């Protein structure tokens, strides 16, 4: 499947993590393949979410900070906002607005999914994590699962496969996963978890709908 690159603060060891590399040092220094210790926990939480939600994902990690503060010279690594970037908002477990997301924008998608009070672990302690940056890897995992199923079990041309992997393809996947005739919740388009209960059957229907 497509490799998911996480620009976060690194992760505990796992055999599905293909490579880690640190970019914390100055521009003149080479990336450090041994610099992947997580001092903050955020990268560990994000990666754990993807490992759970996208069981076929191979993950590559780029560490750009030892904490939450990002040095200006590292900002060029971080994904930009605007056209070509999908914003994911945080909901609770029932799809309701979690109260921490930006105001929904008019005349465009305002996707949301679980990002409030997610069980996790840090330094061997159980913790609950909340944030749009935790909703984002869950939404990305939903899309990754669809891409993997399309690659392995749906008869699509190479051109169609490539279309699915691009911005508009992923946007359409998430649009269809919101569900037809579902009214926005508080202005947000909730990605319906029920769509994933029967992933293969539902995914085939969604992908067929995209190309028919």
N, C-alpha and C positions, 0 to 999 in steps of 0.2 A: 504494500500500500504506500501512499505518500508518506514520506518521513516528516514528522512534526518537529520543528525546531523551536525550542523554548528559550527565550531570552529572559532568563530568570537567575536566581542565586544558587542554583545547583541542587544536588539530590543525593540521597543515600544510594549505595550500589544496587543494581538490579540488572538481570541478564538481558532485558529488553531495552536498556539504555545503551545505545551503540557507541556513543562518543560524548565526552565532556571536554570543554576547553574554556580556559579563563582568559578574559579580555580586560581584566581589571587594571593592569599596568598601563603605562603611558604608550602613546602611539608608536614610539620608536622601538618598543620592545616586542618580541615575538609572542604570539598567543602561547599560554602555558597549559599543556594538556593535563598537568597534575593539579592545577588550581581549580578544584570543584567543590571544596568544602562549603557547606551552607551554614552561615553564621546567623541567619535571620529566620529561616523557616518558610518563607514565602515560596521559594522555588521548589522546595520539597513538597509542600502542599499541592502546588499546581501539577507537578509531575505525577504525584500519587493519584490525583484525580484522573489524569489521562490514562495511566496504567490500569485503573479500574474500569473506566468508562469506554475505553477503546482497546480491547484485549489483543488486537493484532498490531497495534502501533509499535513502530521502532522509533525511538526518541533520541534526538541529538540536542545537547544542551550547550548554550553559550552563556557563560557567567560574565556579567558586566559590572557587578557591584558586590561589595561585602555587606551591604545593608540596604535600607529603603532609599537613601539619598544617592542620586545618580550624578556623577561628575559630568560637567558640560561636554567634555571630549568624548563621552560615551553615548551621548544622545543620538548620534547618527546611526547607532545600531538598532534603536528602538523603532518599532513600527509607527508610522505616521497616522494621523487622523485625516478624514476627508473621503473623497471619492476613491473607491477601490478598497476601502476598509470597512468591515462590518462591525458595528457597535453592538455589544451584548450587554444587556442590563440584568440586574440581579433580582430574582423573585424568591419568595419562600417556597416551601415544599408543596404548596397548593396552587402555585402560579400567581399569587398576589404580589403586588409591588412591595419590595423589601424596604423601601424608604431611603435608599442610599444611592439610587441611580440618578443621572442627569435627567432633566425634563425631556420627555419625548418630543422629537422633532416632527414637524408637519410634513406631510406628503413624502414620507419615506418610511422604510421599515424601522421598527424599534423593537428588535428581538430581545426576549428575556428568557432566562431559564434559572434553574436552582443556583442561588449564590448566597443564601442566608442560612446560617447555623448548620453548616455542613460538618459532620463528624470527621476528625482527622487526628493525627498524632504528631507531637513534637517533643523531642528529648524524652521519649518513652512515656509521655503523659498524654492522656486524651484531651483534645481541645475541640472547640467549635470555631469554624472559620467563616467569615462573611466578606463579600466584596464582589464587585463586577469582574475583578481579575480572577475570581474563582468560577464565576458563571461562564466566562469566556472559554476555558479549557473544556468544560462540559459540553458546550455547544459545538466546539471544534471536534470533540470526540464523536458526537452524533453524526456530524458531517463525514468524519473519517470512516466511521462504520459503513455509511452508505457508499462511499467511494470504494471501500474494500469489497463490499458485496457486488457492486457493479462490475468491478474488475474480474472477480472470480466466477460469478454465477449469472450474469446478465449478458445476453448476446448484443453487445454494442460494438460499433466500429471504433477504430483507433481515434478517429476524429471526434466521435461522441464521448469517448473516454476523456479526451483532452478537454473538451468543452466542460465536462463535469468538474474538472480540477481547477478551472479558472474562477475568477471572482463571481461572474454572473451565474456560473453553474452551482457554486456553493450557496450563493444567495437564493437561487431557486429551490435548492434542497431544503434550506431552512424555511422558506416561505411555505412549501408544501407540508412541512412538519408542524407548522403552526396549526394546520387543519382548516378545512373549508367551513365557512359560515360561523366561525368563532369570532365573537366580538373582542376587540382589544381590551385587556384588563388594565384600567387606569391609563390607557394610552399606549400600553406595551403589547407586543405580539408574542404571546407565550408559546414557546416550543413545547408541544404537548408530550410529556413522558410516555403516555399510553402508546404513542406511535412506535415506541421502541420495545414494547412487550413481545411482539411477534415480528422481530426485526426483518427477517428474510421476506416474509409474505408482504409486509407493509412496504418494505423498500422496493420490491419489484413493482408494486403498484405505483409508487411515487415516481420511480425512474421511468416507467412506461408512460406516465402522464406527462413527464417533461418532454418526451420526444414524440408524442402523438397529439 
